[in-house]
């Protein structure tokens, strides 16, 4: 991911959120994460949109919509 790719992804996520479509980013490649951190990517998309794993996304969805785990 280069600078323009990070900004395109950020704009894409913000566009979806403006349409009330919840978007999460998870499992960022460890080689890419420092680049995104340097661009404040997580802060710009919202800390609640970045999750460290698929499991944490499931927990966030369950919590947000007051669902019960199966």
C-alpha positions in Angstrom: 0.0 0.0 0.0 1.4 3.4 -1.0 0.2 6.8 0.0 -2.4 7.1 -2.7 -3.8 3.6 -1.9 -4.1 4.5 1.8 -6.0 7.7 0.9 -8.3 5.8 -1.5 -9.1 3.2 1.1 -9.8 6.0 3.7 -12.1 7.8 1.3 -13.9 4.6 0.4 -14.5 3.8 4.1 -15.8 7.3 4.8 -18.1 7.2 1.7 -19.6 3.9 2.9 -20.0 5.3 6.4 -21.8 8.3 5.0 -24.3 5.9 3.6 -24.7 4.2 7.0 -22.7 1.1 5.9 -20.5 0.0 8.7 -17.0 -0.9 7.5 -14.1 -2.6 9.4 -10.5 -3.0 8.5 -8.8 -6.0 10.1 -5.6 -8.1 10.0 -3.5 -5.4 8.4 -0.2 -6.8 7.1 2.5 -6.1 9.7 4.7 -4.6 7.0 1.9 -2.2 5.9 0.7 -1.2 9.4 3.6 1.2 10.2 2.9 3.1 6.9 -0.8 3.4 7.7 0.0 4.4 11.3 2.3 7.1 10.0 -0.6 8.5 8.0 -3.0 8.4 11.0 -5.1 6.0 9.0 -6.8 4.3 12.0 -7.4 7.7 13.6 -8.8 9.2 10.4 -11.3 6.3 9.7 -12.2 6.1 13.4 -10.6 3.8 15.9 -13.9 1.8 16.0 -13.4 0.8 12.4 -10.0 -0.8 12.9 -10.0 -4.2 14.5 -7.0 -6.5 15.1 -8.8 -9.7 14.1 -12.0 -11.1 12.5 -13.1 -12.2 15.9 -13.0 -8.6 17.2 -15.1 -7.5 14.3 -17.7 -10.1 15.2 -17.7 -8.9 18.8 -18.1 -5.3 17.6 -21.1 -6.2 15.4 -22.7 -8.2 18.2 -22.2 -5.3 20.6 -23.4 -2.5 18.2 -26.6 -4.3 17.3 -27.3 -5.8 20.7 -27.2 -9.3 19.2 -26.6 -12.5 21.2 -23.8 -14.8 20.3 -24.8 -18.2 19.0 
